[in-house]
Amino acid sequence: MTAKSIWIELDSLHSSILLRGVRDGIMPNLARLMARSGATRVNYEIPLQVAAWATAHTGLSVADHGATAFDQPIPGTYRMRIQPRPVKPGSTYWEVLGRSGKRVLVVNSVNAIHTPGVNGIQLNEWATHVAGRRAKATSYPSEIAASLDREFPDDPFAEKDCGSDKYADADRLGNSISASLANKSKAFANLIDREDWDHVHIGIDDLHNLGHVLWRCFEKNDPGNAMVRRALTDADAAVGVFLNRAGPDTAAIVLLLGGIGPANTWSHMVDKIIARFENGGSRERNLYSTLGHVWAAQPPWLENKLLPLKSYLREFYLETKRRRRRAFAMPLNEETGTIRINLRGREPHGVVEPGKEAKALKEDLREALLGLRDVDSNIPLVTEVQFSRDLVPEAVDSLSMPDMFITWNRTKRMDAVQSERLGRIEMGFWPPRTGDHQVDGLVLTNRPIAHGRSSRDGVSVFDLAPTIAALHGVACHKKWRGTALAGLSQSMAGETVAV
């Protein structure tokens, strides 16, 4: 069978690793795509990969879909809780296609947005990287997931290989990735073969955990790099299977967002930096660091059981501090540090006046953050501080939106930093992951991309959903902000279908 278009996403594969694999000749299918159109950078709306995936899948701004991260604030409090599916159903680009009569196949979309009324098939979280079969797959219709579980009863996933390189076994994890990709290649190809689809959407997430727990293996001179090369080869082979099944005339997009690199970040230390900023020279006892040490020492099979307790203790401890401070950290992701101002009229017990006072505080915080330097090398800890008012002005009062985004200098692991203003600040604890997410996006296609209104050094994450719609002659959703990529979107001419 065939498909008129196919979207393949490679979850948590850093663009530099993909490009290296192409150069080294171990990813020939992606190399053939690059030979036709090159590789184009994808620019985020805000520097958080959960938000970027949500925008790619919905075409909507974070102001509309609200998914900054999995940690979401609880209304009326200073606490947060984990929401594994922060985007509500009814907003995806494949639903827009389906409402216009297009038949769609959606398989293992990254950060799945469930679509019970999909016009076709949707399979979610089947043998995914985090928990294997422990996270039970769902599908619409329901018998799809059940039939796959019967056909592939053996899951190679080992829970010890998830969470920390202290317990991970490289050989076992490498074999697990290869076996999983082989199973998915067969299973997902069979789904493509069911009918002539208008559009196919497939997520490949098997490299995600590898980057988290064994980042060192991605270094060329590490003995474990042979295992990484094998995993990249197998991932590329799976891409090739899906492209071949879709057919030679299919318009193809391969998307990377939120690639994993060295976990040299201080996101979990932002609260400690703010405490120093607020309290000057005082060195208050940091129970958060103690809890962090305890958490990092737990084996991965216990972490999952303790995750709700960990989240509760963290938020119980931090709530009182957030209430009385002028600014507080929002623990959203290690990729980017985030700060929210305790704004009067917006927060439950706000202490900072909106307007001049809030603006002055943010500028002062930015100056203090940019002044921090590594004790050993004197390189800056922070490369950039951005304000949400400049990125998404209509979302500054959103419950889930930070006011400030901190970009870390990831070139070096810094155990202690200092500045004349804040003094010396030591890393309280290092999380167990050796690799973590970075703001990183890349798109490969088998059609030329003419950038149009997009910047010359990349395309916007907003442009992807409109491009798929235009490929099928479907009118854009009224809230979509992006522009269909000329060249790629014009490869399937036809009349526009209203939705």
C-alpha positions as CSV (number, residue, x, y, z in Angstrom):
1,M,0.0,0.0,0.0
2,T,1.0,3.6,-0.2
3,A,0.7,7.0,1.4
4,K,0.6,10.5,-0.1
5,S,2.7,11.9,2.7
6,I,4.6,10.6,5.6
7,W,6.0,12.3,8.8
8,I,8.7,10.4,10.7
9,E,9.9,11.9,14.0
10,L,13.2,10.8,15.7
11,D,12.7,11.5,19.4
12,S,15.7,12.9,21.3
13,L,18.3,12.3,18.6
14,H,20.5,15.4,18.5
15,S,21.0,16.8,15.1
16,S,24.8,16.7,15.4
17,I,24.7,13.0,16.0
18,L,22.4,12.4,13.0
19,L,24.6,14.5,10.7
20,R,27.6,12.6,11.9
21,G,25.9,9.3,11.2
22,V,25.1,10.6,7.7
23,R,28.7,11.7,7.1
24,D,30.0,8.4,8.4
25,G,27.9,6.4,6.0
26,I,25.9,4.5,8.6
27,M,22.5,6.3,7.9
28,P,22.1,5.9,4.1
29,N,18.3,6.4,4.0
30,L,18.6,9.8,5.7
31,A,21.6,10.6,3.5
32,R,19.4,10.1,0.4
33,L,16.8,12.6,1.9
34,M,19.5,15.1,2.6
35,A,20.9,14.7,-0.9
36,R,17.5,15.9,-2.3
37,S,16.8,18.8,0.0
38,G,19.5,19.2,2.6
39,A,18.8,19.6,6.3
40,T,17.0,22.7,7.7
41,R,17.1,24.0,11.3
42,V,13.7,24.2,13.1
43,N,13.3,27.2,15.4
44,Y,11.3,26.9,18.6
45,E,8.7,29.3,19.9
46,I,9.9,29.0,23.5
47,P,13.1,27.0,24.5
48,L,11.3,23.9,25.9
49,Q,11.0,20.7,23.8
50,V,7.7,19.5,25.2
51,A,6.2,22.9,24.0
52,A,8.0,22.4,20.6
53,W,6.5,18.9,20.0
54,A,3.1,20.2,21.0
55,T,3.3,23.1,18.5
56,A,4.6,20.8,15.8
57,H,1.6,18.4,16.3
58,T,-1.1,21.1,16.7
59,G,0.2,24.1,14.7
60,L,-0.8,26.1,17.8
61,S,1.1,28.6,19.9
62,V,1.9,27.6,23.5
63,A,-0.5,30.4,24.3
64,D,-3.2,28.2,22.9
65,H,-2.2,24.6,23.7
66,G,-0.6,25.4,27.1
67,A,2.0,22.6,27.1
68,T,5.2,24.2,28.4
69,A,6.2,20.9,30.0
70,F,4.9,17.9,31.8
71,D,5.1,19.7,35.2
72,Q,2.0,21.9,35.3
73,P,1.1,24.5,38.0
74,I,-1.9,23.7,40.2
75,P,-4.3,26.7,40.0
76,G,-4.5,28.8,43.2
77,T,-1.3,27.4,44.7
78,Y,2.5,27.6,44.3
79,R,2.7,23.8,43.7
80,M,3.1,21.8,40.5
81,R,2.1,18.3,39.4
82,I,3.0,16.0,36.6
83,Q,0.6,16.0,33.6
84,P,1.8,13.3,31.2
85,R,-0.6,14.6,28.5
86,P,-0.8,18.4,28.9
87,V,-2.4,18.9,25.4
88,K,-6.1,18.3,25.2
89,P,-7.5,16.1,22.3
90,G,-9.1,17.8,19.4
91,S,-6.3,20.1,18.3
92,T,-3.8,18.0,16.2
93,Y,-3.0,18.5,12.5
94,W,-4.0,14.9,11.8
95,E,-7.5,15.7,13.2
96,V,-7.7,18.6,10.8
97,L,-6.8,16.2,8.0
98,G,-9.4,13.7,9.2
99,R,-12.2,16.2,9.4
100,S,-11.6,16.9,5.7
101,G,-12.0,13.3,4.9
102,K,-8.3,12.3,4.7
103,R,-7.4,8.9,6.0
104,V,-4.6,9.0,8.6
105,L,-2.3,6.5,10.4
106,V,-0.7,7.9,13.5
107,V,1.8,5.6,15.3
108,N,3.7,6.3,18.5
109,S,3.6,10.1,18.1
110,V,6.1,11.7,20.6
111,N,4.2,13.0,23.7
112,A,1.1,11.4,22.3
113,I,-2.1,13.5,22.0
114,H,-4.9,10.9,22.1
115,T,-7.5,11.2,19.3
116,P,-10.4,8.8,19.9
117,G,-12.2,10.0,16.8
118,V,-9.3,9.7,14.4
119,N,-10.3,9.1,10.8
120,G,-8.1,6.0,10.5
121,I,-5.8,4.4,13.1
122,Q,-3.9,5.8,16.1
123,L,-1.5,3.7,18.2
124,N,0.0,5.3,21.3
125,E,3.0,4.3,23.5
126,W,3.6,0.9,22.1
127,A,6.9,-0.5,23.5
128,T,8.1,3.0,24.2
129,H,11.5,4.0,25.7
130,V,10.5,4.9,29.2
131,A,8.8,1.8,30.5
132,G,8.4,-0.8,27.8
133,R,5.2,-2.6,28.2
134,R,4.7,-1.3,31.7
135,A,3.1,1.7,30.1
136,K,0.1,0.0,28.5
137,A,-0.4,0.9,24.9
138,T,-3.6,2.4,23.7
139,S,-5.1,2.6,20.2
140,Y,-8.1,3.7,18.3
141,P,-9.6,1.3,17.4
142,S,-8.7,-0.6,20.6
143,E,-8.0,-3.9,18.9
144,I,-4.9,-2.6,17.2
145,A,-2.8,-2.4,20.4
146,A,-4.2,-5.8,21.6
147,S,-3.3,-7.5,18.4
148,L,0.3,-6.1,18.4
149,D,0.8,-7.3,22.0
150,R,-0.3,-10.8,20.9
151,E,1.9,-10.8,17.8
152,F,5.0,-9.4,19.7
153,P,4.7,-10.9,23.2
154,D,8.4,-10.5,24.1
155,D,9.5,-7.1,25.1
156,P,13.3,-6.6,25.2
157,F,13.1,-3.6,27.5
158,A,15.0,-3.9,30.9
159,E,14.0,-1.5,33.6
160,K,17.5,-1.4,35.0
161,D,18.6,0.4,31.8
162,C,16.2,3.3,32.4
163,G,17.2,6.2,34.5
164,S,20.9,6.0,35.4
165,D,24.2,4.8,33.9
166,K,25.0,3.4,37.4
167,Y,22.7,0.5,36.7
168,A,22.5,0.4,32.9
169,D,24.2,-2.3,30.9
170,A,25.4,-1.1,27.5
171,D,25.2,-4.4,25.7
172,R,21.8,-5.3,27.1
173,L,20.5,-1.8,26.2
174,G,22.0,-1.9,22.7
175,N,20.4,-5.3,22.0
176,S,17.1,-4.1,23.4
177,I,17.1,-1.1,21.0
178,S,17.9,-3.3,18.0
179,A,15.2,-5.8,18.8
180,S,12.7,-3.1,19.5
181,L,13.4,-1.4,16.2
182,A,13.2,-4.7,14.3
183,N,9.7,-5.3,15.9
184,K,8.5,-1.8,15.2
185,S,9.8,-1.9,11.6
186,K,7.6,-5.0,11.0
187,A,4.6,-3.9,13.0
188,F,4.4,-0.4,11.7
189,A,5.0,-1.5,8.1
190,N,2.1,-3.9,8.4
191,L,-0.1,-1.0,9.5
192,I,1.0,1.0,6.5
193,D,0.1,-1.9,4.3
194,R,-3.5,-1.9,5.5
195,E,-4.7,0.6,3.0
196,D,-3.7,3.5,0.8
197,W,-3.3,6.2,3.4
198,D,-3.5,9.9,2.7
199,H,-1.0,10.6,5.6
200,V,1.2,8.5,7.9
201,H,2.8,9.8,11.1
202,I,5.3,7.6,12.9
203,G,7.5,8.3,16.0
204,I,10.7,6.5,16.7
205,D,11.8,6.9,20.3
206,D,14.2,4.1,20.9
207,L,17.3,6.3,21.1
208,H,15.8,8.5,23.8
209,N,16.9,6.5,26.9
210,L,20.3,5.7,25.4
211,G,21.1,9.4,25.3
212,H,19.9,9.9,28.9
213,V,21.8,7.1,30.6
214,L,24.8,6.4,28.4
215,W,25.7,9.8,26.8
216,R,29.4,9.0,27.0
217,C,28.9,6.4,24.3
218,F,28.0,9.1,21.8
219,E,31.6,10.3,22.0
220,K,33.5,9.0,19.0
221,N,36.5,7.8,21.1
222,D,34.3,5.9,23.6
223,P,34.3,2.0,23.3
224,G,30.5,2.2,23.6
225,N,30.3,4.2,20.4
226,A,30.1,0.9,18.4
227,M,26.8,0.3,20.2
228,V,25.6,3.8,19.3
229,R,26.6,3.3,15.6
230,R,24.6,0.1,15.6
231,A,21.6,1.9,17.1
232,L,21.8,4.7,14.5
233,T,22.1,2.1,11.7
234,D,19.0,0.3,12.9
235,A,17.0,3.5,13.3
236,D,18.0,4.6,9.8
237,A,16.9,1.1,8.5
238,A,13.5,1.5,10.2
239,V,13.1,4.9,8.5
240,G,14.0,3.2,5.2
241,V,11.3,0.5,5.7
242,F,8.6,3.1,6.4
243,L,9.7,5.3,3.4
244,N,9.7,2.3,1.1
245,R,6.3,1.1,2.3
246,A,4.8,4.6,1.7
247,G,6.0,4.6,-1.9
248,P,8.4,6.5,-4.1
249,D,6.0,9.3,-4.8
250,T,5.3,10.1,-1.2
251,A,6.2,13.5,0.2
252,A,8.4,12.8,3.2
253,I,9.3,14.8,6.3
254,V,11.8,13.5,9.0
255,L,11.7,15.7,12.1
256,L,14.0,16.0,15.1
257,L,13.3,18.1,18.2
258,G,14.8,18.2,21.7
259,G,18.0,16.3,20.9
260,I,19.9,15.0,23.9
261,G,23.5,16.2,24.7
262,P,25.7,16.3,27.7
263,A,23.7,17.0,30.9
264,N,25.8,20.0,31.9
265,T,22.9,22.1,33.1
266,W,22.0,23.9,36.3
267,S,18.2,23.9,35.9
268,H,17.7,22.2,39.2
269,M,19.9,24.8,40.9
270,V,17.9,27.9,39.8
271,D,16.1,27.9,43.2
272,K,19.4,28.0,45.0
273,I,20.6,30.9,42.7
274,I,17.4,32.8,43.4
275,A,17.9,32.3,47.2
276,R,21.4,33.8,46.9
277,F,20.1,36.7,44.8
278,E,17.3,37.4,47.4
279,N,19.3,36.8,50.6
280,G,22.7,38.2,49.7
281,G,25.5,36.4,51.6
282,S,23.3,34.1,53.7
283,R,23.8,30.4,53.2
284,E,20.5,28.9,54.1
285,R,20.2,25.1,54.5
286,N,19.0,23.6,51.3
287,L,16.7,20.6,51.9
288,Y,16.1,20.5,48.2
289,S,19.7,19.4,47.6
290,T,19.4,16.8,50.3
291,L,16.3,15.4,48.6
292,G,18.1,15.5,45.3
293,H,21.0,13.4,46.6
294,V,18.5,10.9,48.0
295,W,16.6,10.7,44.7
296,A,19.7,10.3,42.6
297,A,20.9,7.4,44.7
298,Q,17.7,5.3,44.1
299,P,17.8,2.5,41.5
300,P,15.6,3.1,38.5
301,W,13.1,0.4,39.3
302,L,12.4,2.2,42.6
303,E,12.4,5.7,41.1
304,N,9.1,5.0,39.1
305,K,7.4,3.9,42.3
306,L,8.7,6.9,44.2
307,L,8.0,9.5,41.5
308,P,4.7,10.7,42.9
309,L,6.2,10.9,46.4
310,K,9.3,12.8,45.1
311,S,7.1,15.3,43.3
312,Y,4.9,15.8,46.3
313,L,7.9,16.3,48.7
314,R,9.6,18.7,46.3
315,E,6.5,20.8,45.9
316,F,5.6,20.7,49.6
317,Y,9.0,22.0,50.4
318,L,9.2,24.7,47.7
319,E,5.7,26.0,48.0
320,T,6.4,28.1,51.1
321,K,9.6,29.5,49.6
322,R,7.8,30.5,46.4
323,R,5.1,32.2,48.3
324,R,7.4,34.6,50.1
325,R,10.0,35.2,47.4
326,R,9.9,37.9,44.6
327,A,10.8,35.2,42.0
328,F,10.9,31.4,42.0
329,A,12.1,28.6,39.8
330,M,9.7,26.5,37.8
331,P,11.2,23.0,37.6
332,L,10.2,22.2,34.0
333,N,13.2,20.5,32.3
334,E,16.9,20.3,32.6
335,E,17.3,21.7,29.1
336,T,16.3,25.3,30.1
337,G,16.1,27.0,33.4
338,T,12.9,28.9,34.1
339,I,11.8,31.6,36.5
340,R,8.4,33.1,37.3
341,I,7.9,36.4,39.0
342,N,5.7,36.4,42.1
343,L,3.4,39.0,40.6
344,R,0.7,40.8,42.5
345,G,-2.7,40.1,41.0
346,R,-1.5,37.0,39.1
347,E,0.0,34.8,41.8
348,P,-2.0,33.7,44.9
349,H,0.1,35.8,47.2
350,G,1.9,38.1,44.8
351,V,4.5,40.5,46.2
352,V,5.9,42.3,43.1
353,E,4.0,45.1,41.4
354,P,3.3,44.6,37.7
355,G,5.0,47.1,35.4
356,K,8.2,48.9,36.4
357,E,8.9,46.9,39.5
358,A,8.5,43.6,37.7
359,K,10.6,44.7,34.7
360,A,13.4,46.0,37.0
361,L,13.4,42.7,38.9
362,K,13.7,40.6,35.7
363,E,16.5,42.8,34.3
364,D,18.3,42.5,37.6
365,L,18.0,38.8,37.7
366,R,19.2,38.5,34.1
367,E,22.3,40.6,35.0
368,A,23.0,38.4,38.0
369,L,22.6,35.2,36.0
370,L,24.9,36.4,33.1
371,G,27.5,37.3,35.7
372,L,28.0,33.8,37.0
373,R,31.2,32.1,35.8
374,D,32.8,28.7,36.2
375,V,35.3,28.7,39.1
376,D,37.9,26.6,37.2
377,S,37.7,28.0,33.6
378,N,36.0,31.4,34.0
379,I,33.6,30.6,31.2
380,P,30.0,31.8,31.7
381,L,27.4,29.5,33.2
382,V,24.6,31.2,31.2
383,T,24.7,32.2,27.6
384,E,21.3,33.9,27.2
385,V,18.3,34.9,29.3
386,Q,15.1,35.5,27.4
387,F,11.8,37.0,28.6
388,S,8.5,35.4,27.7
389,R,7.0,38.9,27.0
390,D,9.4,39.0,24.0
391,L,8.6,35.5,22.8
392,V,4.9,35.0,23.5
393,P,3.5,38.3,24.8
394,E,-0.1,37.0,24.8
395,A,0.8,34.2,27.2
396,V,2.6,36.2,30.0
397,D,-0.4,35.8,32.3
398,S,-0.8,32.1,31.5
399,L,-0.7,29.8,34.6
400,S,2.0,27.6,33.0
401,M,4.2,30.2,31.4
402,P,7.6,31.2,33.0
403,D,8.6,34.8,32.8
404,M,12.3,34.1,32.1
405,F,14.1,31.3,30.2
406,I,17.8,30.6,31.0
407,T,20.1,29.0,28.4
408,W,23.0,27.1,29.9
409,N,26.5,26.9,28.6
410,R,26.7,23.2,27.9
411,T,30.3,23.0,26.8
412,K,31.6,22.0,30.3
413,R,30.4,20.4,33.5
414,M,30.6,23.1,36.2
415,D,30.8,22.0,39.8
416,A,31.0,25.5,41.2
417,V,30.4,29.0,39.8
418,Q,30.9,32.5,41.2
419,S,30.4,36.2,40.6
420,E,31.3,39.3,42.5
421,R,27.6,39.8,43.3
422,L,26.4,36.3,44.2
423,G,29.7,34.8,45.5
424,R,30.5,31.2,45.1
425,I,27.6,28.7,44.4
426,E,28.4,25.0,44.4
427,M,26.4,22.4,42.6
428,G,24.1,20.8,45.2
429,F,23.7,17.5,43.4
430,W,24.0,16.1,39.9
431,P,20.9,14.3,38.6
432,P,21.6,10.6,37.6
433,R,21.2,11.3,33.8
434,T,24.5,11.8,32.0
435,G,22.6,13.2,28.9
436,D,19.7,15.6,28.8
437,H,17.6,17.5,26.4
438,Q,18.8,20.5,24.4
439,V,17.0,23.1,22.3
440,D,17.7,21.4,19.0
441,G,15.6,21.0,15.8
442,L,16.2,19.7,12.3
443,V,13.9,18.7,9.4
444,L,14.8,16.6,6.4
445,T,12.5,16.2,3.4
446,N,12.6,14.7,-0.1
447,R,11.3,17.9,-1.6
448,P,12.9,21.3,-1.9
449,I,12.1,23.8,0.9
450,A,11.6,27.4,-0.1
451,H,11.6,29.3,3.2
452,G,9.0,32.0,2.3
453,R,8.4,34.0,5.4
454,S,10.6,31.8,7.6
455,S,14.0,33.0,8.6
456,R,16.9,32.2,6.2
457,D,18.7,30.1,8.8
458,G,15.8,27.8,9.5
459,V,12.0,27.2,9.5
460,S,9.6,27.8,12.3
461,V,8.0,24.9,14.2
462,F,4.7,26.6,13.4
463,D,5.2,25.9,9.7
464,L,5.1,22.1,9.8
465,A,1.4,21.5,10.4
466,P,0.3,24.0,7.7
467,T,2.7,22.3,5.3
468,I,1.1,18.9,5.7
469,A,-2.3,20.5,5.3
470,A,-1.3,22.3,2.1
471,L,0.2,19.0,0.8
472,H,-3.4,17.7,0.9
473,G,-5.2,20.8,-0.2
474,V,-6.7,21.2,3.3
475,A,-7.4,24.7,4.6
476,C,-5.3,25.8,7.6
477,H,-6.9,25.9,11.1
478,K,-7.9,29.4,11.9
479,K,-5.5,29.6,14.9
480,W,-2.4,28.3,13.0
481,R,0.3,30.9,12.9
482,G,2.7,29.2,10.5
483,T,3.1,29.3,6.7
484,A,3.2,26.2,4.5
485,L,6.7,25.7,3.2
486,A,6.8,26.5,-0.5
487,G,8.2,23.8,-2.7
488,L,7.4,21.0,-0.3
489,S,3.7,22.0,0.1
490,Q,3.3,22.5,-3.7
491,S,4.3,19.0,-4.6
492,M,0.7,17.7,-4.4
493,A,-1.4,20.2,-6.3
494,G,-5.2,20.1,-5.8
495,E,-8.2,22.0,-4.7
496,T,-8.4,23.3,-1.2
497,V,-10.7,21.3,1.1
498,A,-12.5,23.3,3.8
499,V,-12.6,22.0,7.4
